[in-house]
Amino acid sequence: QVQLVESGGGLVQAGGSLRLSCAASGSILSIHTMGWYRQAPGKQREFVARISSGGSTNYADSVKGRFTISRDNAKNTVYLQMNSLKPEDTAVYYCKAETYGLGGYWGQGTQLTVSS
């Protein structure tokens, strides 16, 4: 199994920046891709960004150029640097780990609120 713990959420003004962290533990050698998703009130959870074990990244169009995902394999941690935040970025942000043979795992989520 894999355990994921997110941190770094909070309240920030529009135009500001924040960095989320997600620390993985457990069967970390089984993890290949890690990603961030978000869910705003009344909406479905949506993809934000992902990074492969080799460092390849993908972003949702809504965050391209503003968010950057990175990964520190030595610390088993993935980060999401968020710049130029907008009120529509307000959501609970979830970390996801995709593994070889063990399925996918989710963190508990961290709240980001962007005030206008």
C-alpha atoms as an extended CHARMM CRD file, in Angstrom:
* protein
*
       116  EXT
         1         1  GLN       CA              0.0000000000        0.0000000000        0.0000000000  PROA      1               0.0000000000
         2         2  VAL       CA              0.9190000000        3.6410000000       -0.4420000000  PROA      2               0.0000000000
         3         3  GLN       CA              0.1180000000        6.4620000000        1.9440000000  PROA      3               0.0000000000
         4         4  LEU       CA             -0.0010000000       10.0580000000        0.7400000000  PROA      4               0.0000000000
         5         5  VAL       CA             -0.0670000000       13.1590000000        2.9060000000  PROA      5               0.0000000000
         6         6  GLU       CA             -0.6760000000       16.5480000000        1.3370000000  PROA      6               0.0000000000
         7         7  SER       CA              0.2380000000       19.8610000000        2.9130000000  PROA      7               0.0000000000
         8         8  GLY       CA              0.5990000000       23.5100000000        2.0100000000  PROA      8               0.0000000000
         9         9  GLY       CA             -2.9580000000       24.5580000000        1.3340000000  PROA      9               0.0000000000
        10        10  GLY       CA             -4.4180000000       27.7330000000        2.7110000000  PROA      10              0.0000000000
        11        11  LEU       CA             -5.8960000000       31.1090000000        1.9280000000  PROA      11              0.0000000000
        12        12  VAL       CA             -4.1900000000       33.3370000000       -0.6220000000  PROA      12              0.0000000000
        13        13  GLN       CA             -5.1540000000       36.4480000000       -2.5320000000  PROA      13              0.0000000000
        14        14  ALA       CA             -5.6800000000       36.3940000000       -6.2730000000  PROA      14              0.0000000000
        15        15  GLY       CA             -2.3710000000       36.7890000000       -8.0520000000  PROA      15              0.0000000000
        16        16  GLY       CA             -0.4930000000       35.1490000000       -5.2310000000  PROA      16              0.0000000000
        17        17  SER       CA              1.5040000000       31.9440000000       -5.0640000000  PROA      17              0.0000000000
        18        18  LEU       CA              1.4710000000       28.8060000000       -2.9880000000  PROA      18              0.0000000000
        19        19  ARG       CA              3.2370000000       25.4680000000       -3.0460000000  PROA      19              0.0000000000
        20        20  LEU       CA              1.5770000000       22.1720000000       -2.2290000000  PROA      20              0.0000000000
        21        21  SER       CA              3.5110000000       19.1200000000       -1.1130000000  PROA      21              0.0000000000
        22        22  CYS       CA              2.6150000000       15.4580000000       -1.1360000000  PROA      22              0.0000000000
        23        23  ALA       CA              4.7520000000       13.0070000000        0.7710000000  PROA      23              0.0000000000
        24        24  ALA       CA              4.5090000000        9.3270000000       -0.0780000000  PROA      24              0.0000000000
        25        25  SER       CA              5.2870000000        6.4090000000        2.1870000000  PROA      25              0.0000000000
        26        26  GLY       CA              4.7690000000        2.6650000000        2.1600000000  PROA      26              0.0000000000
        27        27  SER       CA              5.3290000000        0.7830000000       -1.0980000000  PROA      27              0.0000000000
        28        28  ILE       CA              6.9930000000        3.7610000000       -2.7640000000  PROA      28              0.0000000000
        29        29  LEU       CA              9.0250000000        1.6530000000       -5.1800000000  PROA      29              0.0000000000
        30        30  SER       CA              5.7530000000        0.6920000000       -6.8450000000  PROA      30              0.0000000000
        31        31  ILE       CA              4.9330000000        4.3200000000       -7.7280000000  PROA      31              0.0000000000
        32        32  HSD       CA              5.4980000000        5.4410000000      -11.2870000000  PROA      32              0.0000000000
        33        33  THR       CA              3.3300000000        8.5210000000      -11.8130000000  PROA      33              0.0000000000
        34        34  MET       CA              2.2410000000       11.0990000000       -9.2990000000  PROA      34              0.0000000000
        35        35  GLY       CA             -0.3090000000       13.7600000000       -9.9280000000  PROA      35              0.0000000000
        36        36  TRP       CA             -2.5260000000       16.4630000000       -8.5790000000  PROA      36              0.0000000000
        37        37  TYR       CA             -6.2720000000       16.6990000000       -8.9820000000  PROA      37              0.0000000000
        38        38  ARG       CA             -8.7680000000       19.1660000000       -7.5750000000  PROA      38              0.0000000000
        39        39  GLN       CA            -12.4160000000       19.3130000000       -6.7050000000  PROA      39              0.0000000000
        40        40  ALA       CA            -14.3360000000       22.5310000000       -6.3410000000  PROA      40              0.0000000000
        41        41  PRO       CA            -17.6640000000       22.6500000000       -4.4820000000  PROA      41              0.0000000000
        42        42  GLY       CA            -20.4250000000       21.1460000000       -6.5710000000  PROA      42              0.0000000000
        43        43  LYS       CA            -18.0460000000       19.9880000000       -9.2890000000  PROA      43              0.0000000000
        44        44  GLN       CA            -16.3730000000       16.7520000000      -10.2370000000  PROA      44              0.0000000000
        45        45  ARG       CA            -12.7830000000       16.0660000000       -9.4170000000  PROA      45              0.0000000000
        46        46  GLU       CA            -10.5510000000       17.1640000000      -12.2750000000  PROA      46              0.0000000000
        47        47  PHE       CA             -7.0040000000       16.5780000000      -13.3990000000  PROA      47              0.0000000000
        48        48  VAL       CA             -4.4780000000       19.3280000000      -12.7280000000  PROA      48              0.0000000000
        49        49  ALA       CA             -0.9900000000       17.9710000000      -13.4030000000  PROA      49              0.0000000000
        50        50  ARG       CA              1.0480000000       14.7650000000      -13.3930000000  PROA      50              0.0000000000
        51        51  ILE       CA              4.6660000000       13.7720000000      -13.4750000000  PROA      51              0.0000000000
        52        52  SER       CA              6.1050000000       10.4220000000      -14.4660000000  PROA      52              0.0000000000
        53        53  SER       CA              8.9800000000        8.6040000000      -12.8480000000  PROA      53              0.0000000000
        54        54  GLY       CA             11.1420000000        9.8610000000      -15.6850000000  PROA      54              0.0000000000
        55        55  GLY       CA             10.1190000000       13.4580000000      -15.1490000000  PROA      55              0.0000000000
        56        56  SER       CA              7.6620000000       13.9090000000      -18.0110000000  PROA      56              0.0000000000
        57        57  THR       CA              4.8800000000       16.3030000000      -17.1200000000  PROA      57              0.0000000000
        58        58  ASN       CA              1.3420000000       17.0260000000      -18.2600000000  PROA      58              0.0000000000
        59        59  TYR       CA             -0.9310000000       19.8880000000      -17.2950000000  PROA      59              0.0000000000
        60        60  ALA       CA             -4.5490000000       20.8010000000      -17.6190000000  PROA      60              0.0000000000
        61        61  ASP       CA             -5.0310000000       23.6910000000      -20.0150000000  PROA      61              0.0000000000
        62        62  SER       CA             -6.4820000000       25.7910000000      -17.2240000000  PROA      62              0.0000000000
        63        63  VAL       CA             -3.2040000000       25.7710000000      -15.2800000000  PROA      63              0.0000000000
        64        64  LYS       CA             -0.5700000000       25.6850000000      -18.0180000000  PROA      64              0.0000000000
        65        65  GLY       CA              1.9700000000       28.4170000000      -17.5790000000  PROA      65              0.0000000000
        66        66  ARG       CA              0.8950000000       29.0670000000      -13.9900000000  PROA      66              0.0000000000
        67        67  PHE       CA              1.4230000000       25.7600000000      -12.1840000000  PROA      67              0.0000000000
        68        68  THR       CA              4.5430000000       23.6250000000      -12.0970000000  PROA      68              0.0000000000
        69        69  ILE       CA              4.7120000000       20.0490000000      -10.8600000000  PROA      69              0.0000000000
        70        70  SER       CA              7.9980000000       18.6380000000       -9.6650000000  PROA      70              0.0000000000
        71        71  ARG       CA              9.2140000000       15.5640000000       -7.9060000000  PROA      71              0.0000000000
        72        72  ASP       CA             11.9630000000       14.8400000000       -5.3950000000  PROA      72              0.0000000000
        73        73  ASN       CA             12.4840000000       11.0940000000       -5.5460000000  PROA      73              0.0000000000
        74        74  ALA       CA             14.9650000000       11.1700000000       -2.6870000000  PROA      74              0.0000000000
        75        75  LYS       CA             12.2670000000       12.6190000000       -0.4320000000  PROA      75              0.0000000000
        76        76  ASN       CA              9.4140000000       10.6650000000       -2.0250000000  PROA      76              0.0000000000
        77        77  THR       CA              7.6210000000       13.9630000000       -2.4200000000  PROA      77              0.0000000000
        78        78  VAL       CA              5.8280000000       15.6890000000       -5.2530000000  PROA      78              0.0000000000
        79        79  TYR       CA              5.2130000000       19.4170000000       -5.3210000000  PROA      79              0.0000000000
        80        80  LEU       CA              2.7970000000       21.7210000000       -7.0660000000  PROA      80              0.0000000000
        81        81  GLN       CA              4.0100000000       25.2900000000       -7.3680000000  PROA      81              0.0000000000
        82        82  MET       CA              1.0360000000       27.5080000000       -8.0960000000  PROA      82              0.0000000000
        83        83  ASN       CA              1.5310000000       31.0600000000       -9.3130000000  PROA      83              0.0000000000
        84        84  SER       CA             -0.8340000000       33.7530000000      -10.5350000000  PROA      84              0.0000000000
        85        85  LEU       CA             -3.6400000000       32.1410000000       -8.5970000000  PROA      85              0.0000000000
        86        86  LYS       CA             -7.2250000000       32.8960000000       -9.5220000000  PROA      86              0.0000000000
        87        87  PRO       CA            -10.4390000000       32.5620000000       -7.5060000000  PROA      87              0.0000000000
        88        88  GLU       CA            -11.4440000000       29.7270000000       -9.8360000000  PROA      88              0.0000000000
        89        89  ASP       CA             -8.4620000000       27.7410000000       -8.5570000000  PROA      89              0.0000000000
        90        90  THR       CA            -10.2680000000       27.4210000000       -5.2330000000  PROA      90              0.0000000000
        91        91  ALA       CA            -10.7430000000       23.7210000000       -4.5300000000  PROA      91              0.0000000000
        92        92  VAL       CA             -9.6180000000       20.7980000000       -2.4640000000  PROA      92              0.0000000000
        93        93  TYR       CA             -6.3990000000       19.5520000000       -4.0240000000  PROA      93              0.0000000000
        94        94  TYR       CA             -5.6870000000       15.8420000000       -3.9750000000  PROA      94              0.0000000000
        95        95  CYS       CA             -2.4670000000       13.9990000000       -4.6200000000  PROA      95              0.0000000000
        96        96  LYS       CA             -2.6020000000       10.7150000000       -6.4920000000  PROA      96              0.0000000000
        97        97  ALA       CA             -0.0030000000        8.0070000000       -6.8670000000  PROA      97              0.0000000000
        98        98  GLU       CA             -0.2490000000        5.4920000000       -9.6910000000  PROA      98              0.0000000000
        99        99  THR       CA              1.5640000000        2.2460000000       -9.1060000000  PROA      99              0.0000000000
       100       100  TYR       CA              2.7250000000       -0.8900000000      -10.8130000000  PROA      100             0.0000000000
       101       101  GLY       CA              0.2670000000       -3.5680000000       -9.8360000000  PROA      101             0.0000000000
       102       102  LEU       CA             -1.2380000000       -1.9200000000       -6.7700000000  PROA      102             0.0000000000
       103       103  GLY       CA             -3.6490000000        0.4810000000       -8.4110000000  PROA      103             0.0000000000
       104       104  GLY       CA             -3.9990000000        4.1450000000       -7.5780000000  PROA      104             0.0000000000
       105       105  TYR       CA             -3.8740000000        5.8580000000       -4.2030000000  PROA      105             0.0000000000
       106       106  TRP       CA             -5.2530000000        9.1950000000       -3.0930000000  PROA      106             0.0000000000
       107       107  GLY       CA             -4.2870000000       11.5640000000       -0.3410000000  PROA      107             0.0000000000
       108       108  GLN       CA             -6.7880000000       13.1240000000        1.9970000000  PROA      108             0.0000000000
       109       109  GLY       CA             -6.7670000000       16.4850000000        0.2230000000  PROA      109             0.0000000000
       110       110  THR       CA             -5.7470000000       19.9970000000        1.1570000000  PROA      110             0.0000000000
       111       111  GLN       CA             -7.9170000000       23.0810000000        0.7870000000  PROA      111             0.0000000000
       112       112  LEU       CA             -6.8600000000       26.0280000000       -1.3290000000  PROA      112             0.0000000000
       113       113  THR       CA             -8.9370000000       29.1650000000       -1.1960000000  PROA      113             0.0000000000
       114       114  VAL       CA             -8.1220000000       32.0880000000       -3.4610000000  PROA      114             0.0000000000
       115       115  SER       CA             -9.7960000000       35.3450000000       -2.5320000000  PROA      115             0.0000000000
       116       116  SER       CA            -10.5770000000       38.0250000000       -5.1020000000  PROA      116             0.0000000000
